[in-house]
């Protein structure tokens, strides 16, 4: 996993405002809009690409270590799909 994605993940987990924005993005897209997530990360000064987020999502699918916030997002029923419109 890239250092930038790891740093943004920690930043998001520690920042309720960013968490609210992440929730808004996933609710609006009915899943994970990687372009919007990348834009949010870049706005917060994390240089992350869509490809890095795709790799992160693939790695997380194989890894059981989710933060409390990430578990809440999954438990809230945000659908996850793998396609070009978002993950």
DSSP file (Angstrom, degrees, kcal/mol; ACC not computed):
  #  RESIDUE AA STRUCTURE BP1 BP2  ACC     N-H-->O    O-->H-N    N-H-->O    O-->H-N    TCO  KAPPA ALPHA  PHI   PSI    X-CA   Y-CA   Z-CA
    1    1 A X              0   0    0      0, 0.0    52,-0.1     0, 0.0    51,-0.0   0.000 360.0 360.0 360.0 139.9    0.0    0.0    0.0
    2    2 A X     >  -     0   0    0     50,-0.2     4,-2.3     1,-0.1     5,-0.2  -0.304 360.0-125.1 -69.2 152.6    1.4    3.4   -0.9
    3    3 A X  H  > S+     0   0    0      1,-0.2     4,-2.6     2,-0.2     5,-0.2   0.860 110.9  55.4 -64.2 -35.3    2.6    5.7    1.9
    4    4 A X  H  > S+     0   0    0      2,-0.2     4,-2.5     1,-0.2    -1,-0.2   0.907 108.9  46.3 -65.8 -41.6    0.2    8.4    0.7
    5    5 A X  H  > S+     0   0    0      2,-0.2     4,-2.7     1,-0.2    -2,-0.2   0.921 113.3  49.8 -66.3 -43.0   -2.8    6.2    1.0
    6    6 A X  H  X S+     0   0    0     -4,-2.3     4,-2.1     1,-0.2    -2,-0.2   0.918 112.5  47.4 -60.3 -44.0   -1.7    4.9    4.4
    7    7 A X  H  X S+     0   0    0     -4,-2.6     4,-2.5     2,-0.2    -2,-0.2   0.907 113.4  47.6 -65.8 -42.0   -1.3    8.5    5.6
    8    8 A X  H  X S+     0   0    0     -4,-2.5     4,-3.1     2,-0.2     5,-0.2   0.895 109.2  54.3 -66.5 -38.8   -4.6    9.6    4.2
    9    9 A X  H  X S+     0   0    0     -4,-2.7     4,-2.4     2,-0.2    -2,-0.2   0.935 111.5  44.7 -59.3 -46.4   -6.4    6.6    5.8
   10   10 A X  H  X S+     0   0    0     -4,-2.1     4,-1.4     2,-0.2    -2,-0.2   0.930 113.4  50.8 -63.5 -44.8   -4.9    7.6    9.2
   11   11 A X  H  < S+     0   0    0     -4,-2.5     4,-0.5     1,-0.2     3,-0.4   0.924 112.1  46.9 -58.0 -46.6   -5.8   11.2    8.6
   12   12 A X  H >< S+     0   0    0     -4,-3.1     3,-1.0     1,-0.2     7,-0.3   0.895 109.7  53.0 -64.7 -40.8   -9.4   10.3    7.7
   13   13 A X  H 3< S+     0   0    0     -4,-2.4    -1,-0.2     1,-0.2    -2,-0.2   0.767 114.4  42.8 -66.5 -24.4   -9.8    8.0   10.7
   14   14 A X  T 3< S+     0   0    0     -4,-1.4     2,-0.5    -3,-0.4    -1,-0.2   0.424 105.0  72.3 -98.4  -0.6   -8.7   10.8   13.0
   15   15 A X    <>  -     0   0    0     -3,-1.0     4,-2.2    -4,-0.5     3,-0.3  -0.891  55.8-168.9-125.9 101.9  -10.7   13.6   11.4
   16   16 A X  H  > S+     0   0    0     -2,-0.5     4,-2.2     1,-0.2     5,-0.2   0.828  89.6  56.9 -57.8 -34.4  -14.5   13.6   11.8
   17   17 A X  H  > S+     0   0    0      2,-0.2     4,-1.9     1,-0.2    -1,-0.2   0.931 109.2  44.9 -63.9 -44.9  -15.0   16.3    9.2
   18   18 A X  H  > S+     0   0    0     -3,-0.3     4,-2.7     1,-0.2    -2,-0.2   0.880 110.1  56.0 -66.2 -37.3  -13.3   14.2    6.6
   19   19 A X  H  X S+     0   0    0     -4,-2.2     4,-2.3    -7,-0.3    -2,-0.2   0.912 106.0  50.8 -60.3 -42.0  -15.3   11.1    7.7
   20   20 A X  H  X S+     0   0    0     -4,-2.2     4,-2.4     1,-0.2    -1,-0.2   0.909 111.1  48.6 -61.8 -41.3  -18.5   13.1    7.1
   21   21 A X  H  X S+     0   0    0     -4,-1.9     4,-2.4     2,-0.2    -2,-0.2   0.899 109.7  51.7 -66.1 -40.0  -17.3   14.0    3.6
   22   22 A X  H  X S+     0   0    0     -4,-2.7     4,-2.4     2,-0.2    -2,-0.2   0.907 110.2  49.3 -61.9 -41.2  -16.3   10.3    2.9
   23   23 A X  H  X S+     0   0    0     -4,-2.3     4,-2.6     2,-0.2     5,-0.2   0.922 110.4  50.5 -64.0 -43.8  -19.8    9.2    4.0
   24   24 A X  H  X S+     0   0    0     -4,-2.4     4,-2.5     1,-0.2    -2,-0.2   0.902 110.7  49.8 -60.4 -41.8  -21.4   11.9    1.7
   25   25 A X  H  X S+     0   0    0     -4,-2.4     4,-2.0     2,-0.2     6,-0.2   0.935 113.3  44.5 -63.6 -46.6  -19.3   10.7   -1.2
   26   26 A X  H  X>S+     0   0    0     -4,-2.4     5,-2.1     1,-0.2     4,-0.8   0.870 114.8  48.6 -69.8 -35.1  -20.2    7.0   -0.8
   27   27 A X  H  <5S+     0   0    0     -4,-2.6     3,-0.3     3,-0.2    -1,-0.2   0.917 112.0  48.8 -68.8 -41.9  -23.9    7.8   -0.2
   28   28 A X  H  <5S+     0   0    0     -4,-2.5    -2,-0.2     1,-0.2    -1,-0.2   0.878 120.4  36.7 -64.0 -38.2  -24.1   10.0   -3.3
   29   29 A X  H  <5S-     0   0    0     -4,-2.0    -1,-0.2     2,-0.4    -2,-0.2   0.525 103.5-129.2 -90.7  -6.6  -22.3    7.4   -5.5
   30   30 A X  T  <5S+     0   0    0     -4,-0.8     2,-0.3    -3,-0.3    -3,-0.2   0.894  88.0  16.8  53.5  42.7  -24.0    4.5   -3.7
   31   31 A X  S   <S-     0   0    0     -5,-2.1     2,-0.7    -6,-0.2    -2,-0.4  -0.969 118.6 -35.8 159.0-157.8  -20.6    3.0   -3.4
   32   32 A X        -     0   0    0     -2,-0.3    55,-2.5    47,-0.2     2,-1.0  -0.853  43.8-161.9-101.5 111.5  -17.0    4.2   -3.6
   33   33 A X     >  -     0   0    0     -2,-0.7     4,-2.6    53,-0.3     5,-0.2  -0.796   5.8-167.6 -89.0  99.4  -16.4    6.9   -6.2
   34   34 A X  H  > S+     0   0    0     -2,-1.0     4,-2.4     1,-0.2    -1,-0.2   0.815  83.7  55.6 -64.3 -31.1  -12.6    6.7   -6.5
   35   35 A X  H  > S+     0   0    0      2,-0.2     4,-2.2     1,-0.2    -1,-0.2   0.927 111.7  43.4 -66.2 -43.8  -12.4   10.0   -8.5
   36   36 A X  H  > S+     0   0    0      2,-0.2     4,-2.3     1,-0.2    -2,-0.2   0.884 113.9  51.1 -68.3 -38.4  -14.2   11.9   -5.7
   37   37 A X  H  X S+     0   0    0     -4,-2.6     4,-2.4     2,-0.2    -2,-0.2   0.905 110.5  49.1 -64.7 -40.5  -12.2   10.1   -3.0
   38   38 A X  H  X S+     0   0    0     -4,-2.4     4,-2.8    -5,-0.2    10,-0.3   0.911 110.2  51.1 -63.7 -42.6   -9.0   11.0   -4.9
   39   39 A X  H  X S+     0   0    0     -4,-2.2     4,-2.4     2,-0.2    -2,-0.2   0.906 110.3  49.4 -62.5 -41.6  -10.1   14.7   -5.2
   40   40 A X  H  X S+     0   0    0     -4,-2.3     4,-1.5     2,-0.2    -2,-0.2   0.939 112.2  47.8 -61.8 -47.1  -10.9   14.8   -1.4
   41   41 A X  H  <>S+     0   0    0     -4,-2.4     5,-2.5     1,-0.2     3,-0.2   0.918 112.9  48.2 -60.4 -43.9   -7.4   13.3   -0.6
   42   42 A X  H ><5S+     0   0    0     -4,-2.8     3,-1.8     1,-0.2    -1,-0.2   0.872 106.6  56.3 -67.0 -35.9   -5.7   15.8   -2.9
   43   43 A X  H 3<5S+     0   0    0     -4,-2.4    -1,-0.2     1,-0.3    -2,-0.2   0.836 106.8  51.3 -61.4 -31.7   -7.7   18.7   -1.4
   44   44 A X  T 3<5S-     0   0    0     -4,-1.5    -1,-0.3    -3,-0.2    -2,-0.2   0.199 128.4-101.9 -90.8  15.3   -6.2   17.6    1.9
   45   45 A X  T < 5S+     0   0    0     -3,-1.8     2,-0.6     1,-0.2    -3,-0.2   0.781  79.8 132.9  71.5  31.5   -2.7   17.6    0.4
   46   46 A X      < -     0   0    0     -5,-2.5     2,-1.4    -8,-0.1    -1,-0.2  -0.966  52.5-141.7-110.7 118.7   -2.3   13.8   -0.1
   47   47 A X        +     0   0    0     -2,-0.6     2,-0.4    -3,-0.1   -43,-0.2  -0.637  42.1 153.8 -84.1  91.7   -1.0   13.0   -3.5
   48   48 A X        -     0   0    0     -2,-1.4     2,-0.2   -10,-0.3    -6,-0.1  -0.951  30.0-149.8-125.3 138.2   -3.1    9.9   -4.3
   49   49 A X     >  -     0   0    0     -2,-0.4     4,-1.9     1,-0.1     5,-0.2  -0.649  29.1-114.3-102.2 162.8   -4.1    8.5   -7.6
   50   50 A X  H  > S+     0   0    0     -2,-0.2     4,-2.5     1,-0.2     5,-0.2   0.889 118.8  56.1 -59.0 -39.6   -7.2    6.4   -8.5
   51   51 A X  H  > S+     0   0    0      1,-0.2     4,-2.3     2,-0.2    -1,-0.2   0.880 104.9  51.1 -63.0 -38.5   -4.9    3.5   -9.3
   52   52 A X  H  > S+     0   0    0      2,-0.2     4,-2.3     1,-0.2    -1,-0.2   0.899 110.6  49.0 -65.4 -39.6   -3.4    3.7   -5.8
   53   53 A X  H  X S+     0   0    0     -4,-1.9     4,-2.8     2,-0.2    -2,-0.2   0.894 109.6  52.2 -66.6 -38.6   -6.9    3.7   -4.3
   54   54 A X  H  X S+     0   0    0     -4,-2.5     4,-2.2     2,-0.2    -2,-0.2   0.927 111.0  47.2 -60.4 -44.6   -7.8    0.7   -6.5
   55   55 A X  H  X S+     0   0    0     -4,-2.3     4,-2.4     2,-0.2    -2,-0.2   0.896 111.9  51.1 -63.9 -40.2   -4.8   -1.2   -5.2
   56   56 A X  H  X S+     0   0    0     -4,-2.3     4,-2.8     2,-0.2    -2,-0.2   0.932 109.9  48.9 -61.7 -46.8   -5.6   -0.2   -1.6
   57   57 A X  H  X S+     0   0    0     -4,-2.8     4,-1.6     1,-0.2    -2,-0.2   0.893 111.9  49.3 -62.3 -39.8   -9.2   -1.5   -2.0
   58   58 A X  H  X S+     0   0    0     -4,-2.2     4,-0.8     2,-0.2    -1,-0.2   0.914 112.6  47.4 -65.2 -42.1   -7.9   -4.8   -3.4
   59   59 A X  H >< S+     0   0    0     -4,-2.4     3,-0.9     1,-0.2     4,-0.3   0.904 110.1  52.4 -65.3 -41.2   -5.5   -5.2   -0.6
   60   60 A X  H >< S+     0   0    0     -4,-2.8     3,-1.0     1,-0.3    -1,-0.2   0.808 100.1  62.7 -66.5 -28.9   -8.1   -4.4    2.0
   61   61 A X  H 3< S+     0   0    0     -4,-1.6    -1,-0.3     1,-0.3    -2,-0.2   0.804 109.5  41.6 -64.3 -27.3  -10.4   -7.0    0.5
   62   62 A X  T << S+     0   0    0     -3,-0.9     2,-0.4    -4,-0.8    -1,-0.3   0.407 109.3  71.9 -96.1   0.4   -7.7   -9.5    1.5
   63   63 A X    <   -     0   0    0     -3,-1.0    -1,-0.0    -4,-0.3     0, 0.0  -0.957  61.6-157.2-124.7 133.6   -7.0   -8.0    4.9
   64   64 A X        +     0   0    0     -2,-0.4     2,-1.2     1,-0.1    -1,-0.1   0.417  62.7 108.2 -87.9   1.8   -9.3   -8.1    7.9
   65   65 A X        +     0   0    0     -5,-0.0     2,-0.4     0, 0.0    -1,-0.1  -0.661  40.4 156.2 -90.0  93.3   -7.8   -5.0    9.6
   66   66 A X        -     0   0    0     -2,-1.2    -2,-0.0     1,-0.0     2,-0.0  -0.884  39.6-119.7-112.0 147.5  -10.4   -2.2    9.3
   67   67 A X     >  -     0   0    0     -2,-0.4     4,-2.6     1,-0.1     5,-0.2  -0.273  34.0-101.9 -73.5 169.3  -10.6    0.8   11.5
   68   68 A X  H  > S+     0   0    0      1,-0.2     4,-2.2     2,-0.2     5,-0.1   0.917 125.1  49.5 -58.4 -43.7  -13.7    1.5   13.6
   69   69 A X  H  > S+     0   0    0      2,-0.2     4,-2.1     1,-0.2    -1,-0.2   0.921 110.7  49.3 -62.1 -44.2  -14.8    4.1   11.0
   70   70 A X  H  > S+     0   0    0      1,-0.2     4,-2.0     2,-0.2    -1,-0.2   0.895 110.1  51.3 -63.3 -39.4  -14.2    1.8    8.1
   71   71 A X  H  X S+     0   0    0     -4,-2.6     4,-2.9     1,-0.2    -1,-0.2   0.896 108.2  52.4 -62.9 -39.8  -16.2   -0.9    9.9
   72   72 A X  H  X S+     0   0    0     -4,-2.2     4,-1.8     2,-0.2    -2,-0.2   0.896 108.0  51.2 -62.7 -40.1  -19.1    1.5   10.4
   73   73 A X  H  <>S+     0   0    0     -4,-2.1     5,-1.4     2,-0.2     4,-0.2   0.906 113.5  44.5 -64.5 -40.4  -19.1    2.4    6.7
   74   74 A X  H ><5S+     0   0    0     -4,-2.0     3,-1.5     1,-0.2    -2,-0.2   0.923 113.2  50.5 -68.2 -43.7  -19.3   -1.3    5.8
   75   75 A X  H 3<5S+     0   0    0     -4,-2.9    -2,-0.2     1,-0.3    -1,-0.2   0.777  99.2  66.4 -65.8 -26.3  -21.9   -2.0    8.4
   76   76 A X  T 3<5S-     0   0    0     -4,-1.8    -1,-0.3    -5,-0.2    -2,-0.2   0.594 116.9-113.0 -72.3  -8.9  -24.0    0.9    7.1
   77   77 A X  T < 5 +     0   0    0     -3,-1.5     2,-0.5    -4,-0.2    -3,-0.2   0.718  49.3 172.7  88.6  21.4  -24.5   -1.1    4.0
   78   78 A X      < -     0   0    0     -5,-1.4    -1,-0.2     1,-0.1   -47,-0.1  -0.507  35.8-124.7 -62.2 117.5  -22.5    1.0    1.5
   79   79 A X        -     0   0    0     -2,-0.5     2,-0.5   -53,-0.1   -47,-0.2  -0.353  20.7-150.9 -67.8 145.5  -22.6   -1.2   -1.6
   80   80 A X        +     0   0    0    -49,-0.2     2,-0.3    -6,-0.0   -49,-0.1  -0.973  21.1 167.3-119.2 125.7  -19.3   -2.1   -3.1
   81   81 A X        -     0   0    0     -2,-0.5     2,-0.8     6,-0.2   -49,-0.2  -0.980  31.5-134.0-135.4 150.8  -18.9   -2.8   -6.8
   82   82 A X        +     0   0    0     -2,-0.3     2,-0.3     3,-0.0     5,-0.2  -0.862  57.6 110.9-106.7  99.3  -15.9   -3.1   -9.0
   83   83 A X  B >  S-A   86   0A   0      3,-1.2     3,-1.2    -2,-0.8    -2,-0.1  -0.923  80.1 -89.6-154.7 178.7  -16.4   -1.2  -12.2
   84   84 A X  T 3  S+     0   0    0     -2,-0.3     3,-0.1     1,-0.3    -2,-0.0   0.651 116.8  64.9 -72.2 -14.6  -15.2    1.9  -13.9
   85   85 A X  T 3  S-     0   0    0      1,-0.3    -1,-0.3   -51,-0.0     2,-0.2   0.521 123.0 -54.0 -86.3  -5.2  -17.8    4.1  -12.2
   86   86 A X  B <    A   83   0A   0     -3,-1.2    -3,-1.2   -53,-0.2    -1,-0.3  -0.706 360.0 360.0 145.6 162.2  -16.4    3.6   -8.8
   87   87 A X              0   0    0    -55,-2.5   -54,-0.2    -2,-0.2    -6,-0.2   0.391 360.0 360.0-110.9 360.0  -15.5    0.9   -6.5
